[in-house]
Amino acid sequence: MRRAIPAALVTGYATRIPSLSLPDPDDRHVLAAAITAEADVIVTFNLRDFPATALSPFGLEGQHPDAFLKYLITIAPSRVLASVRDCLVRLTRPPITPASYLNIMARLGLTETSAFLSNSLAWHP
């Protein structure tokens, strides 16, 4: 991640952690980093531990990965398809077929993203 997106590394957030409150105290570092990075959204499968009442005072919202990907598909469908194509090309040990990739996504709860990809013939490598 550091090589691909150097600015994605957030530092200097540790002092915020003690003042934050979340259902799972072990997740406070995520909120602290998001605040420090001035993020708009925390993308997580674990929405229960990132309630709106805890995030909204900081201008943040929690979003399920499927909702986040749906948003990206809405604003840049060709870039999402290209990224998926690139992922499939790199997954070689073992190789993953497009059908397997879709099944994995659906099992993870990425149902809308999986449906978009399965309906888009252009994404197949």
C-alpha angles and dihedrals in degrees: 000000000000091000095045098042112011092180090060091079108096119199135171097048100110095092090061095056100083093054095053127091126204132155088255109041089201088070095058092097089063092054091044092052092047091052092047092048090048089234122175098210142025109214110209143143085218100074092149090070093047104054121182090242090063097041105039096069086065095046091253134128132195116234133187111237090243091057091046092050090046088056091050090049089052094053101033113013095161092052091050091050091048090050092051090048090051091050092052092050091052095047098089106136091089104358113236121216119221089249091053091047090053091048092051091049092049092048089052090055097258091128100145092046091048091049092051092050094046090052093049112080090185094071098064111105 
